[in-house]
Amino acid sequence: MSKLKGWKELTPGGIITEAGNAREYKTGDWRTERPQVNKEKCINCLFCWAYCPDASVIVDADKGVMVGFDYDHCKGCGICASTCPAKAIDMIPER
Amino acid sequence: MAKVMGLTGKVMGLNGNAAVAYAMKQINPDVIAAYPITPQTDCVERFAEYVSEGLVNTQFVTVESEHSAMSACIGAAAAGGRVMTATAANGLALMWEMLYIASSMRLPIVMMVTNRALSGNINIHCDHSDTMGARDAGWIQLFSENAQEAYDNIIQAVKIAEDLEVRLPVMVTQDGFIISHAVEQVKVLDDDLVQEFVGAYKPAYPLLDVTHPVTYGPLDLFDYYFEHKRSQIEAIDNCFPVIRRVGEEFGKISGRKYDLLETYKLEDAEYVVVALGSTCGTAKEAVNLLREKGKKVGLLKIRCFRPFPKEEIIKALVPRRGVAVLDRSVSFGGFGGPVFTEIRSALCDAPARPFIIDFFYGLGGRDIYVEDIEKALLQIEDVVQKGQVDQYIGYLGLRE
């Protein structure tokens, strides 16, 4: 997210005048724990990708392999870690 | 058809509701969404007649509640329409959450509120508990003394709300039954003159402008909500010059100039009564009668309660010896009524501030008499002469 604006720089009533700017809103900063994948254990079953409620598991579609996480949007819910049959995902506390 | 002060127009026999409905017809807004509630019903009924007779182009939305009425007004105003409505008492209370949304989105909706006591117990008569409860909702509030002022205020409200420096909703009040149902001679302007005065509406950020898409009312959390409220504080604080300018411009076309406050025999007054709404007429008579007895008394009438004209009130009240505030609503458990609290706060740092006492009166439509106001003025005189306040809060017209 770009630098937060002061109150004098805002539109009247907080109206949003640009289309599609929700893309700029990084919601991943709510996270208290971040998922970390151990690719040596990962079997690329893509269970994490299927279960992630926030589409934050990054997959290389051509190769069919799990690549990592989109930390800008991952909320750290841990569903990926709990569904991983290979126990390849650890939840690391955010500082 | 009588000439009014050399200007065009005519005199009509109208009650307050009819005067406002007539002004709404002349303004001819794009949308009115309203729900009937005593004592406002008469106003929207009359407007519905104008719609059925084809005298206006307004889209009249008959909604199922006041919450829906204000919601429809918000939608229509955001879409880019000139929007008006009217309500009273419990109807206003049902609009509560939407009032805040209308002002937060900076939508110039104009609403007439026929003042009525909030339940319970159920009561349909006048007091100010409805609009005073809405005083923190971010709306401009203009109080009217009679049907003429209700008519004049509604027309000015459109111009104030829509000013690009303002863009806030405006509430115009009139006292239920006392004004709304009492027929007076009302000087109305010609239709063309009203149209010329309010001008063509120029919406800001209309939703229907599909080439410039906008979003109204998005999620606003700890990162921006506070900044948005700060800009809203600035917006309403900056309204004073516009309200005054519109009042002067209205004076030029009607012969009736308006300001934030009105003073009556205040220049040399030592003891002052402060009031809002129809009671000001009664207070003027009380001032006249006490003046005949040699008492130096006067009236300060607050027309614009939100934003609160602190500087003008300080200027008007600081040179006085005593001030009796009349409150037609209660802030239960508070130190006096809302008008008293605000006035005391404004005068707190004044170098030589007057004694200030409060009187509750007129709740649920209880009549207020000239003698009641004389009593209030004599009581503040007594306080000043004793040099101390024994009782800050009194009651006028209450049985013990």
Interface residues (C-beta under 8 A of the other chain):
Chain A: L4 K5 G6 W7 K8 L10 T11 P12 G13 G14 I15 I16 T17 A19
Chain B: S104 M105 R106 L107 R167 A204 Y205 H212 P213 V214 T215 Y216 G217 P218 D220 D223 Y224 F226 E227 H228 R230 S231 E234 A235
